[in-house]
Structures are given as C-alpha cells and as structure tokens.
Amino acid sequence: MKKLVNADDVIFDIVNYTMLTIVLFMIIYPLYFIVIASISSPLDVLSGNVVLYPKNTTFEAYRLIFKDKDILSGYKNTLFYTVLGTFINVMMTIFGAYPLSRKDWVGRKFFTLLLTFTMFFSGGLIPTYILISKLKMIDTIWAMLIPGAVSFWNIIIVRTYFTSSIPDSLTEAAFVDGCTNLKLLFRIIIPLSRPVIAVMVLFYGVAHWNSFFSALIYLNNRKLFPLQLILREILIQNKFSEEMLVDEESILKRQLMAESLKYGLIVVASAPVIAIYPLIQKHFVKGIMVGSIKG
C-alpha cells in the first residue's frame, strides 16, 4: 500500500534538515579549522589562506607542546583528577541513589527534600573557601576531588533509572534468597544499570577534564595544576614557558609560533574526550532517556 505524503510534512522535513545541516556545519567547521590550523604554517593561518585544508603542513607546534614540562605535568594531573574524581563521583552517586530508590526506606521523602534544597541554595564562594581551608585541603589534590564529589541532579537521574528499570519483584526475590542490600547493589543493580552508569562517567569525566576554577581558587602549587589551568595561562594570558619558544630566534617567529601553539593545545586538550565519547555513545542515549523522562 502506497503511503500518502502530506505537503506539510515535506515542508517540515526540508526546513528541519536544512536547519540541522546549518547547525552541524556551525559546530563541525570550527573544530575542523582548529585541527588544520594546528598543522599549517602559522603565516598562512594568519594570512587567511587556510580555509578548507592545511597549507605547508608542519607538526612543529605539537613537537613544542609535548616538549613543555608544564603541559606534560598538567596532562598527568588532569588524568589523575579525572580518573580518581570520576570514580568517587560515580560511587557517591550510586550510594546516594540506591536508598532513595527504595520505597520501603523510612527517611526517603525527608532526605529527598533535604537534598533538593541544596540544588537551589549554597553557601557561596567565600564560606566554601573557608570550609576547605579549615579542612586543610588547600594546595592538596583533595581540593580538586572532594568539594564537588556528588551532584544531586545526577542522583535523581540514577534513582529514577533504578526505580523504573529494575522491577520490585527482582529485588524481593533476591531478599527472599538471603541477599543483603550491599550484595543486591553490587551483584544485581549495578550490573543491570550500565547505561546510566556510562552516562554518569561521561558527565563527571568531562566535568573533571574541563575543570579549572577549583584549581584557580584552591591550588597555589604549580606541580598540582591541571591542564586546563595551564591552557588558561597560554590562551587567555598569552603566557608561554621559555622552553616552548626558546628555539625561535626572532620576535616575529615567536609570535607566529605562539599562534600555532594555541591551535595545537586546543586539539591536544580535547582529543581524549572526543576519543572516549564514541565508546560509550551506545549507552548514552538509553541511559539519559530512561533516567530523565520517568519521574
């Protein structure tokens, strides 16, 4: 049977695809330009000759980037903060969501209201700084990991996934077989919740990778600086280390190479997140939809 085509639907599809194509181009092209600019001659980039493909290809910027000690140290620190911080975040979120998902827990409504309050009201920057200082966490790695250890918004998403995707009959059967809450959580609920856990890993991981404000406030020791704080100095303050441009003789060469370094640094800083996303993308859509729609 031939399907009837409605004129309104055709117009809607044309407008929709046109708008999506424009938005896609607006997102993709700047990323593409940064990549080709990072491997092009700085003079061609500044002259506007680099538009669709690289000109006079060179990898000198990447050689200088990976030679710089501050960037390597920042990369190492950011990887450490991202891995350990994401692990802490995900475990705290699961431990917070599990009791709130249990309908037989007596304090469920009270703690839900109490935690919801924290979504709208906080102590502010100065009281938070004083608290972190009193806890002796200034200039330590814990200042980067503990203050934002859990988000109640993410607890809501995980709690909703638990209540909507795991049937009560399954948990009741587990308890009848002698299962404790801890065994139920680690042996049944967590293995069945991989989509929403993948979403949490992505949310928290990207937040840690891009985080620089906590380091700016709480860290003075340069050896603990994350990569984003080093990038901030280079991209915003135009502050390069002597090691990066020591080989460039003239001021003009230094300025040209500095521009090329900025593009290369953006690529180096974004590559891990872009590489990880396709690996968990298949879980992402299912996890975020099931966890957010059903309240």
Contacts in CASP RR format, 6 or more apart in sequence:
PFRMAT RR
TARGET T0000
AUTHOR 0000-0000-0000
METHOD contacts of the structure
MODEL  1
MKKLVNADDVIFDIVNYTMLTIVLFMIIYPLYFIVIASISSPLDVLSGNV
VLYPKNTTFEAYRLIFKDKDILSGYKNTLFYTVLGTFINVMMTIFGAYPL
SRKDWVGRKFFTLLLTFTMFFSGGLIPTYILISKLKMIDTIWAMLIPGAV
SFWNIIIVRTYFTSSIPDSLTEAAFVDGCTNLKLLFRIIIPLSRPVIAVM
VLFYGVAHWNSFFSALIYLNNRKLFPLQLILREILIQNKFSEEMLVDEES
ILKRQLMAESLKYGLIVVASAPVIAIYPLIQKHFVKGIMVGSIKG
31 270 0 8 1.000
33 50 0 8 1.000
34 263 0 8 1.000
34 264 0 8 1.000
34 266 0 8 1.000
34 267 0 8 1.000
35 263 0 8 1.000
35 267 0 8 1.000
36 50 0 8 1.000
36 52 0 8 1.000
36 53 0 8 1.000
36 54 0 8 1.000
37 45 0 8 1.000
37 50 0 8 1.000
37 54 0 8 1.000
37 260 0 8 1.000
37 263 0 8 1.000
38 61 0 8 1.000
38 62 0 8 1.000
38 260 0 8 1.000
38 263 0 8 1.000
38 264 0 8 1.000
38 266 0 8 1.000
38 267 0 8 1.000
39 54 0 8 1.000
39 57 0 8 1.000
39 58 0 8 1.000
39 59 0 8 1.000
39 61 0 8 1.000
39 62 0 8 1.000
40 50 0 8 1.000
40 54 0 8 1.000
40 55 0 8 1.000
40 56 0 8 1.000
40 57 0 8 1.000
40 58 0 8 1.000
40 260 0 8 1.000
41 55 0 8 1.000
41 56 0 8 1.000
41 58 0 8 1.000
42 256 0 8 1.000
42 257 0 8 1.000
42 259 0 8 1.000
42 260 0 8 1.000
43 256 0 8 1.000
44 50 0 8 1.000
44 55 0 8 1.000
44 56 0 8 1.000
45 259 0 8 1.000
45 260 0 8 1.000
45 263 0 8 1.000
46 256 0 8 1.000
46 259 0 8 1.000
49 55 0 8 1.000
60 257 0 8 1.000
60 260 0 8 1.000
61 257 0 8 1.000
61 260 0 8 1.000
61 261 0 8 1.000
61 263 0 8 1.000
61 264 0 8 1.000
62 264 0 8 1.000
62 268 0 8 1.000
64 244 0 8 1.000
64 245 0 8 1.000
64 247 0 8 1.000
64 257 0 8 1.000
64 261 0 8 1.000
65 71 0 8 1.000
65 244 0 8 1.000
65 261 0 8 1.000
65 264 0 8 1.000
65 265 0 8 1.000
65 268 0 8 1.000
66 72 0 8 1.000
67 243 0 8 1.000
67 244 0 8 1.000
68 241 0 8 1.000
68 243 0 8 1.000
68 244 0 8 1.000
69 241 0 8 1.000
69 243 0 8 1.000
70 222 0 8 1.000
70 225 0 8 1.000
70 230 0 8 1.000
70 241 0 8 1.000
71 227 0 8 1.000
71 230 0 8 1.000
71 265 0 8 1.000
71 268 0 8 1.000
73 222 0 8 1.000
73 223 0 8 1.000
73 225 0 8 1.000
73 230 0 8 1.000
74 225 0 8 1.000
74 226 0 8 1.000
74 227 0 8 1.000
74 229 0 8 1.000
74 230 0 8 1.000
75 227 0 8 1.000
75 268 0 8 1.000
77 224 0 8 1.000
77 225 0 8 1.000
77 226 0 8 1.000
77 227 0 8 1.000
78 208 0 8 1.000
78 209 0 8 1.000
78 226 0 8 1.000
78 227 0 8 1.000
78 228 0 8 1.000
80 141 0 8 1.000
81 141 0 8 1.000
81 144 0 8 1.000
81 145 0 8 1.000
81 208 0 8 1.000
81 211 0 8 1.000
81 226 0 8 1.000
82 205 0 8 1.000
82 208 0 8 1.000
82 209 0 8 1.000
84 145 0 8 1.000
85 144 0 8 1.000
85 145 0 8 1.000
85 149 0 8 1.000
85 204 0 8 1.000
85 205 0 8 1.000
85 208 0 8 1.000
86 201 0 8 1.000
86 204 0 8 1.000
86 205 0 8 1.000
86 208 0 8 1.000
88 145 0 8 1.000
88 146 0 8 1.000
88 149 0 8 1.000
89 148 0 8 1.000
89 149 0 8 1.000
89 150 0 8 1.000
89 151 0 8 1.000
89 154 0 8 1.000
89 200 0 8 1.000
89 204 0 8 1.000
89 205 0 8 1.000
89 208 0 8 1.000
90 197 0 8 1.000
90 200 0 8 1.000
90 201 0 8 1.000
90 204 0 8 1.000
92 149 0 8 1.000
92 150 0 8 1.000
93 150 0 8 1.000
93 151 0 8 1.000
93 154 0 8 1.000
93 155 0 8 1.000
93 158 0 8 1.000
93 200 0 8 1.000
94 158 0 8 1.000
94 185 0 8 1.000
94 190 0 8 1.000
94 197 0 8 1.000
96 150 0 8 1.000
96 155 0 8 1.000
96 158 0 8 1.000
96 159 0 8 1.000
97 155 0 8 1.000
97 156 0 8 1.000
97 158 0 8 1.000
97 159 0 8 1.000
97 161 0 8 1.000
97 162 0 8 1.000
98 159 0 8 1.000
98 162 0 8 1.000
98 181 0 8 1.000
98 185 0 8 1.000
98 189 0 8 1.000
99 105 0 8 1.000
99 108 0 8 1.000
99 111 0 8 1.000
100 108 0 8 1.000
100 111 0 8 1.000
100 112 0 8 1.000
100 155 0 8 1.000
100 159 0 8 1.000
101 159 0 8 1.000
101 162 0 8 1.000
101 163 0 8 1.000
102 108 0 8 1.000
103 163 0 8 1.000
103 168 0 8 1.000
115 152 0 8 1.000
115 155 0 8 1.000
116 152 0 8 1.000
118 152 0 8 1.000
119 152 0 8 1.000
119 153 0 8 1.000
122 128 0 8 1.000
125 217 0 8 1.000
128 147 0 8 1.000
129 217 0 8 1.000
129 218 0 8 1.000
132 138 0 8 1.000
132 143 0 8 1.000
132 147 0 8 1.000
132 218 0 8 1.000
137 143 0 8 1.000
137 146 0 8 1.000
137 147 0 8 1.000
137 218 0 8 1.000
138 218 0 8 1.000
138 219 0 8 1.000
138 220 0 8 1.000
139 218 0 8 1.000
139 219 0 8 1.000
139 220 0 8 1.000
139 221 0 8 1.000
139 224 0 8 1.000
140 224 0 8 1.000
141 224 0 8 1.000
143 214 0 8 1.000
143 218 0 8 1.000
143 219 0 8 1.000
144 211 0 8 1.000
144 214 0 8 1.000
144 215 0 8 1.000
144 218 0 8 1.000
144 219 0 8 1.000
144 224 0 8 1.000
144 226 0 8 1.000
147 214 0 8 1.000
154 200 0 8 1.000
154 203 0 8 1.000
154 204 0 8 1.000
157 196 0 8 1.000
157 199 0 8 1.000
157 200 0 8 1.000
157 288 0 8 1.000
157 291 0 8 1.000
157 292 0 8 1.000
158 193 0 8 1.000
158 196 0 8 1.000
158 197 0 8 1.000
158 200 0 8 1.000
158 291 0 8 1.000
160 290 0 8 1.000
160 291 0 8 1.000
160 292 0 8 1.000
160 294 0 8 1.000
160 295 0 8 1.000
161 193 0 8 1.000
161 195 0 8 1.000
161 196 0 8 1.000
161 287 0 8 1.000
161 290 0 8 1.000
161 291 0 8 1.000
162 189 0 8 1.000
162 193 0 8 1.000
163 294 0 8 1.000
164 290 0 8 1.000
164 291 0 8 1.000
164 294 0 8 1.000
164 295 0 8 1.000
165 192 0 8 1.000
165 193 0 8 1.000
165 290 0 8 1.000
165 291 0 8 1.000
166 188 0 8 1.000
166 189 0 8 1.000
166 192 0 8 1.000
166 193 0 8 1.000
170 188 0 8 1.000
171 184 0 8 1.000
171 188 0 8 1.000
174 183 0 8 1.000
174 184 0 8 1.000
174 188 0 8 1.000
175 184 0 8 1.000
179 187 0 8 1.000
179 188 0 8 1.000
190 197 0 8 1.000
194 283 0 8 1.000
195 283 0 8 1.000
195 284 0 8 1.000
195 286 0 8 1.000
195 287 0 8 1.000
195 290 0 8 1.000
196 287 0 8 1.000
196 288 0 8 1.000
196 290 0 8 1.000
196 291 0 8 1.000
198 280 0 8 1.000
198 283 0 8 1.000
198 284 0 8 1.000
198 287 0 8 1.000
199 283 0 8 1.000
199 284 0 8 1.000
199 287 0 8 1.000
199 288 0 8 1.000
201 280 0 8 1.000
202 276 0 8 1.000
202 277 0 8 1.000
202 280 0 8 1.000
202 284 0 8 1.000
206 273 0 8 1.000
209 228 0 8 1.000
209 272 0 8 1.000
209 273 0 8 1.000
210 228 0 8 1.000
211 226 0 8 1.000
211 228 0 8 1.000
212 226 0 8 1.000
212 228 0 8 1.000
212 229 0 8 1.000
212 231 0 8 1.000
212 232 0 8 1.000
215 224 0 8 1.000
215 225 0 8 1.000
215 226 0 8 1.000
215 228 0 8 1.000
215 229 0 8 1.000
216 229 0 8 1.000
216 232 0 8 1.000
219 225 0 8 1.000
219 229 0 8 1.000
227 269 0 8 1.000
228 269 0 8 1.000
231 265 0 8 1.000
231 266 0 8 1.000
231 269 0 8 1.000
233 239 0 8 1.000
234 240 0 8 1.000
234 261 0 8 1.000
234 262 0 8 1.000
234 265 0 8 1.000
235 262 0 8 1.000
235 265 0 8 1.000
235 266 0 8 1.000
238 258 0 8 1.000
240 258 0 8 1.000
240 261 0 8 1.000
244 261 0 8 1.000
245 254 0 8 1.000
245 257 0 8 1.000
245 258 0 8 1.000
248 254 0 8 1.000
248 257 0 8 1.000
277 284 0 8 1.000
END
